[in-house]
Amino acid sequence: MIKKQKFILTIRFFTYGKFGLIFIYQKIVLLGMTFFFIIPFKTPIEQKLGVFSHMENIYV
């Protein structure tokens, strides 16, 4: 899973260059915000669904 993510990030970096790097950074920040602020206030089931849908949005 981790290797796949790094591979996708690498492709995006070489495809989009500096703009892609900014885009990736924003996505990572959004993911971090989700983990640290949104998820702790949800029930465990909502946590799992939220993480899954968020990962889908990032890597699709």
C-alpha positions in Angstrom: 0.0 0.0 0.0 2.7 2.4 1.0 4.9 1.6 -2.1 1.9 2.1 -4.3 1.2 5.5 -2.9 4.8 6.6 -3.3 4.8 5.3 -6.9 1.6 7.3 -7.6 3.0 10.4 -5.9 6.2 10.0 -8.0 4.3 9.9 -11.2 2.3 12.9 -10.3 5.4 14.8 -9.4 7.0 14.1 -12.8 3.8 14.8 -14.6 2.8 18.1 -13.1 6.2 19.4 -11.9 6.1 22.2 -9.3 2.3 22.7 -9.6 1.9 18.9 -9.0 4.1 19.1 -5.9 1.9 21.9 -4.5 -1.2 19.9 -5.3 0.2 16.8 -3.5 1.2 18.9 -0.5 -2.3 20.3 -0.2 -3.7 16.8 -0.4 -1.4 15.5 2.3 -2.3 18.5 4.5 -6.0 17.8 4.0 -5.5 14.2 4.9 -3.6 15.2 8.0 -6.4 17.6 8.9 -8.9 14.8 8.5 -7.0 12.4 10.8 -6.3 15.0 13.5 -9.5 17.0 13.6 -12.4 15.2 11.9 -11.9 11.5 12.6 -11.5 11.7 16.5 -15.0 13.1 16.8 -16.7 10.3 14.7 -17.8 6.8 15.6 -15.5 3.9 14.6 -17.7 3.0 11.6 -17.7 6.5 10.4 -13.9 6.7 10.8 -13.4 3.7 8.5 -15.8 5.0 5.9 -14.3 8.5 6.1 -10.8 7.3 5.7 -11.7 5.0 2.8 -13.6 7.7 0.9 -10.8 10.3 1.5 -8.1 7.9 0.2 -10.2 7.3 -2.9 -10.4 11.0 -3.5 -6.7 11.4 -3.2 -5.4 8.5 -5.3 -8.1 8.3 -8.0 
